[in-house]
Amino acid sequence: PTSKIVRGTAFQSIGPFITAFQRGADIDRKIVDFYVQTTESSNNKEVCYHACYNFPAFVLVFGQAEWPRFQSLYVKLTKQTDMRIRRSIAASIHELAKILGPTYTESDLLPVMERLFNERQYEVKHLALKNLHVFLKQLPIERRSDFLGHIVQTFQEAVTQEWRVKLTLAENLGNYAEIFDC
């Protein structure tokens, strides 16, 4: 598209469009190239936000085998400082882990999750925490225990700051018991 408004609108709607397809092979390569190139060449917060928001749709449709195609784009998005982008990453990282499986979760997503737990913004940390148990299921058992410290520290910090974080931790105790084989 040549018009800036048309390109922007197309970019915002690309995720729902992509998920209408069941297989990445059915999608014209120009669409994927448009998404990847637009995001990689831009530092515009709106472009990066919509790219981040729609990122799980691309990974879902293209699957684990195509992760290397999107990996550098994800790294770029995880380094953005905009709070909407940080929240989107925190809210979707567990879905990426389910799609990508243990190997890519450990090598590529684990460092991102660790950074999310060091976030100063409790809203971002809270979003990552909500589905931490789903994320941890994709890690080898010996790597899961690394997160016990994060969970305890988050609970202790939440005692004085964020009751919602404590509630989320309490609601997930059963899930943690299964994951850590308590």
C-alpha positions as CSV (number, residue, x, y, z in Angstrom):
1,P,0.0,0.0,0.0
2,T,1.2,3.5,-0.8
3,S,-1.0,5.7,1.4
4,K,0.4,6.1,5.0
5,I,-3.2,5.8,6.4
6,V,-3.9,2.6,4.4
7,R,-0.6,1.1,5.4
8,G,-1.2,1.9,9.1
9,T,-4.7,0.5,9.0
10,A,-3.5,-2.6,7.2
11,F,-0.8,-3.1,9.8
12,Q,-3.2,-2.8,12.7
13,S,-5.5,-5.4,11.3
14,I,-2.8,-7.9,10.1
15,G,-3.0,-10.2,13.2
16,P,-6.7,-11.1,12.9
17,F,-6.2,-11.5,9.1
18,I,-3.3,-13.9,9.6
19,T,-5.1,-16.0,12.2
20,A,-7.9,-16.6,9.6
21,F,-5.4,-18.9,7.8
22,Q,-4.6,-22.3,9.2
23,R,-1.2,-22.7,7.7
24,G,1.6,-20.2,6.9
25,A,2.0,-21.8,3.5
26,D,-1.4,-20.3,2.5
27,I,-0.3,-16.7,3.2
28,D,1.3,-14.6,0.4
29,R,4.9,-14.0,1.3
30,K,4.4,-10.3,0.6
31,I,2.1,-9.9,3.6
32,V,4.7,-11.5,5.9
33,D,7.5,-9.4,4.4
34,F,5.4,-6.3,4.9
35,Y,4.9,-7.1,8.6
36,V,8.5,-8.0,9.2
37,Q,10.2,-5.2,7.2
38,T,7.8,-2.5,8.5
39,T,8.6,-3.5,12.0
40,E,12.3,-4.0,11.7
41,S,12.7,-0.7,9.9
42,S,10.7,1.4,12.3
43,N,11.2,2.8,15.8
44,N,7.7,4.3,15.8
45,K,5.9,3.3,19.0
46,E,2.6,2.7,17.2
47,V,4.1,0.4,14.6
48,C,6.0,-1.5,17.3
49,Y,3.0,-1.8,19.5
50,H,0.8,-3.3,16.8
51,A,3.6,-5.5,15.7
52,C,4.0,-6.8,19.2
53,Y,0.2,-7.2,19.7
54,N,-0.1,-9.2,16.5
55,F,3.2,-11.2,16.9
56,P,1.7,-14.3,18.5
57,A,-0.7,-14.6,15.5
58,F,2.3,-14.9,13.2
59,V,4.0,-17.5,15.4
60,L,0.8,-19.5,15.8
61,V,0.1,-19.7,12.1
62,F,3.7,-20.3,11.0
63,G,4.7,-22.5,13.9
64,Q,7.8,-23.5,15.6
65,A,9.6,-24.4,12.4
66,E,9.5,-20.8,11.2
67,W,10.6,-19.2,14.5
68,P,14.1,-18.3,13.2
69,R,12.3,-16.1,10.7
70,F,10.7,-14.0,13.4
71,Q,13.2,-14.4,16.2
72,S,15.2,-11.2,15.6
73,L,12.0,-9.2,15.3
74,Y,10.9,-10.5,18.7
75,V,14.2,-9.5,20.2
76,K,13.7,-6.0,18.9
77,L,10.2,-5.8,20.3
78,T,11.4,-7.0,23.7
79,K,13.9,-4.2,23.9
80,Q,11.2,-1.5,23.5
81,T,10.5,0.7,26.5
82,D,7.0,1.7,25.7
83,M,4.7,0.4,28.5
84,R,2.0,-0.9,26.1
85,I,4.6,-3.0,24.3
86,R,6.0,-4.3,27.6
87,R,2.5,-5.2,28.8
88,S,1.7,-7.0,25.5
89,I,5.0,-9.0,25.7
90,A,4.2,-9.9,29.3
91,A,0.6,-10.9,28.5
92,S,1.6,-13.2,25.6
93,I,4.9,-14.8,26.4
94,H,3.2,-17.9,27.8
95,E,1.3,-18.4,24.5
96,L,4.6,-18.2,22.6
97,A,6.1,-20.8,24.9
98,K,3.3,-23.2,24.2
99,I,3.7,-22.7,20.4
100,L,7.5,-22.8,20.4
101,G,8.1,-25.7,22.8
102,P,10.9,-26.3,25.3
103,T,14.0,-25.7,23.2
104,Y,13.1,-22.2,22.0
105,T,11.4,-21.3,25.3
106,E,14.6,-22.0,27.2
107,S,17.0,-20.4,24.7
108,D,14.9,-17.4,23.5
109,L,12.0,-16.7,25.8
110,L,13.5,-17.5,29.2
111,P,15.8,-14.4,29.2
112,V,12.8,-12.2,28.3
113,M,10.7,-13.7,31.2
114,E,13.6,-13.1,33.6
115,R,13.7,-9.5,32.5
116,L,10.0,-9.2,33.0
117,F,10.4,-10.3,36.6
118,N,12.9,-7.5,37.1
119,E,10.4,-4.9,35.8
120,R,9.8,-1.9,38.0
121,Q,6.2,-1.6,36.7
122,Y,4.1,-4.0,38.7
123,E,1.5,-4.1,36.0
124,V,4.0,-5.7,33.6
125,K,5.3,-8.1,36.2
126,H,1.7,-9.0,37.1
127,L,0.8,-9.8,33.5
128,A,3.8,-12.1,33.2
129,L,2.9,-13.7,36.5
130,K,-0.7,-14.5,35.6
131,N,0.3,-17.3,33.3
132,L,3.8,-18.1,34.6
133,H,2.7,-21.7,35.3
134,V,1.9,-22.2,31.5
135,F,5.3,-20.8,30.6
136,L,7.1,-22.9,33.2
137,K,5.6,-26.1,31.8
138,Q,7.7,-25.6,28.7
139,L,11.0,-25.5,30.6
140,P,13.0,-28.4,31.7
141,I,12.3,-29.3,35.4
142,E,15.7,-28.2,36.5
143,R,15.2,-24.7,35.0
144,R,11.8,-24.2,36.6
145,S,13.2,-24.1,40.1
146,D,15.0,-20.9,39.2
147,F,11.7,-19.2,39.3
148,L,10.9,-20.1,42.9
149,G,13.0,-17.2,44.0
150,H,11.2,-14.9,41.6
151,I,7.8,-16.0,42.9
152,V,8.8,-15.6,46.6
153,Q,10.4,-12.2,46.0
154,T,7.4,-11.0,44.1
155,F,5.1,-12.2,46.9
156,Q,7.2,-10.4,49.5
157,E,7.3,-7.2,47.5
158,A,3.5,-7.4,46.9
159,V,2.8,-7.5,50.6
160,T,3.5,-3.9,50.8
161,Q,2.7,-2.7,47.3
162,E,0.3,-4.7,45.1
163,W,-2.5,-6.8,46.5
164,R,-3.5,-7.9,42.9
165,V,-0.1,-9.6,42.5
166,K,-0.7,-11.5,45.8
167,L,-4.1,-12.6,44.6
168,T,-2.7,-13.9,41.3
169,L,0.0,-15.8,43.2
170,A,-2.6,-17.3,45.5
171,E,-4.9,-18.3,42.6
172,N,-2.0,-20.1,41.0
173,L,-0.7,-22.0,44.0
174,G,-2.3,-25.2,42.7
175,N,-0.6,-24.8,39.3
176,Y,2.7,-24.2,41.0
177,A,2.3,-27.3,43.1
178,E,1.9,-29.4,39.9
179,I,4.8,-27.8,38.1
180,F,7.3,-28.0,41.0
181,D,6.0,-31.4,42.0
182,C,5.3,-30.4,45.6
